[in-house]
Amino acid sequence: MFVPIWLIFFGSGLIMAVTTLVWSVRSRQFDDQDRARFLPLSGLTRDELDEIPSTRRGADFVAYMLIFGAGLAAFLLCLVIVLTH
């Protein structure tokens, strides 16, 4: 009963991901990386650019990875339970 639902869930997610990737490549979303790199900084003055702190991975990065890991573990646990029963 549960396996077909998981397969439909997995298949629909895979179709959406592939469709999005194909659309982004065909619409040339990845062509101008230099523009995309500096787009968030547009409109800032030289003084504001100098005040931007350097990039470092802090507690927020660790928290995001823990949340991602917990979600992945829950998904895999559900998959194991469904496939073994």
C-alpha positions in Angstrom: 0.0 0.0 0.0 2.7 2.5 1.0 5.3 1.5 -1.7 3.2 2.9 -4.6 2.7 6.2 -2.8 6.5 6.5 -2.2 7.2 5.6 -5.8 4.7 8.2 -7.0 6.3 10.8 -4.6 9.8 9.9 -5.8 8.8 9.9 -9.5 7.0 13.2 -9.3 10.0 14.8 -7.5 12.4 13.4 -10.0 10.3 14.7 -13.0 10.1 18.2 -11.4 13.8 18.3 -10.8 14.7 17.2 -14.3 12.2 19.6 -15.8 13.6 22.5 -13.8 17.2 21.6 -14.8 16.3 21.3 -18.5 14.4 24.6 -18.4 17.3 26.4 -16.7 19.8 25.1 -19.2 17.7 25.9 -22.2 16.8 29.4 -21.0 20.5 30.0 -20.5 20.3 30.7 -16.7 23.9 29.6 -16.1 25.6 31.5 -19.0 26.6 34.8 -17.3 28.2 33.7 -13.9 30.1 37.0 -13.5 26.8 39.0 -13.6 25.2 36.6 -11.1 28.2 36.8 -8.8 28.0 40.6 -8.3 24.2 41.1 -8.6 23.6 41.2 -4.8 26.3 43.9 -4.5 24.7 46.3 -7.0 23.9 49.7 -5.6 26.4 49.5 -2.7 29.0 52.2 -2.3 32.7 51.5 -1.9 32.5 52.1 1.9 29.6 49.6 2.2 31.6 47.0 0.2 34.6 47.4 2.6 32.4 46.9 5.6 31.1 43.5 4.4 32.5 40.8 6.7 34.5 37.9 5.2 32.6 34.7 4.5 32.9 32.0 7.2 30.9 29.1 8.3 29.4 29.7 11.7 26.7 28.3 13.9 24.0 29.0 11.3 25.7 26.7 8.8 26.0 23.9 11.3 22.4 24.3 12.3 21.3 24.1 8.6 23.3 21.0 8.1 21.9 19.4 11.2 18.3 20.1 10.1 19.1 18.8 6.6 20.7 15.6 8.1 17.7 15.1 10.4 15.3 15.4 7.5 17.4 13.0 5.4 17.6 10.5 8.2 13.8 10.7 8.8 13.2 10.1 5.1 15.6 7.1 5.0 14.0 5.7 8.1 10.5 5.9 6.6 11.8 4.3 3.4 13.4 1.4 5.3 10.2 0.9 7.4 8.0 0.9 4.4 10.2 -1.5 2.4 10.6 -4.0 5.3 7.0 -4.3 6.3 
